[in-house]
Amino acid sequence: MISNPAQQLRLIESFTFLHQARPEFHREFFNAATLVHVPEGHTIAEEGCECSQLALLLNGKVRVYKLAAKGREITLYRIEHGDSCILTASCVMSATPFPAIAQAETKLDAVIIPAAFVRDWMTRSPPWSGFVFGLIARRLADVITVLESVTFLRMDVRIAAYLIDKADAGSSLTITHHEIAADLGSSREVVSRALKAFDKQGWIAMGRGVITLLAPAQLHALAEAEAPQEISVKGD
């Protein structure tokens, strides 16, 4: 239960469905909800676990990713303030195991809703169901983008796009080759080769855990390159 008026106001300001909901839903929501604090690096959900609750993020960041048999990772999406995990929502509603791994990239505060309320509100509260379906629509687009990138784009094109996206607030980003590889579903060796090629071209400068973009226009041009077309070979 969340009974503190200041905490209730914070939630109403953070989630649009609470703005739109009636007072009786507010009472039910705050009675069902629990505020939790999660430390950085904590694994929130592992692949195959039961989804007995849904978390709504108040602050911080969560990474949702898949782990291959050989230890290679690929990021599906990240969850930030005012957001939630569509895979968890889907698993709660279908009573199926969680198909990925969710890990706190930073310390975070979240509101936990038991699965029974998540399912019940889908049929009784249009603002709540609209919130959940909106999450699904946005995150499905993110996952499709990841799938298209992995399937159709060369790794150097993907890395160039990644650097441009991550450094959009400045010319440098603090990140390791391993972290880039984990986000893109590649190996550290493949990422390092591509970055060394960019460095040799004069497009970036690499330091220990830092990459500086020297020629973002060239990286952007590469990132906008079309995926290679499949060549059809006909017989004589």
Buried (B, 14 or more C-beta within 10 A) or exposed (E): EBEEEEBBEBBBEBBBBBEBBEEEBBEBBBEBBEBBEBEEEEEBBEEEBEBEBBBBBBBBBBBBBBBEEEEBBBBBBBBEBBBBBBBBBBBBBEEEEBBBBBBBBBBBBBBBBBBEBBBBBBEEBEBBBEBBEEBEEEBEEBBEEBEEBBEBBEBBBBBBBBBBEBBEEEEBBEBBBEBBBBBBBBBBEBBBBBBEEBBEEEBBBBEEEEBBBBEBEBBBEBBEEEEEEEEEEEEE
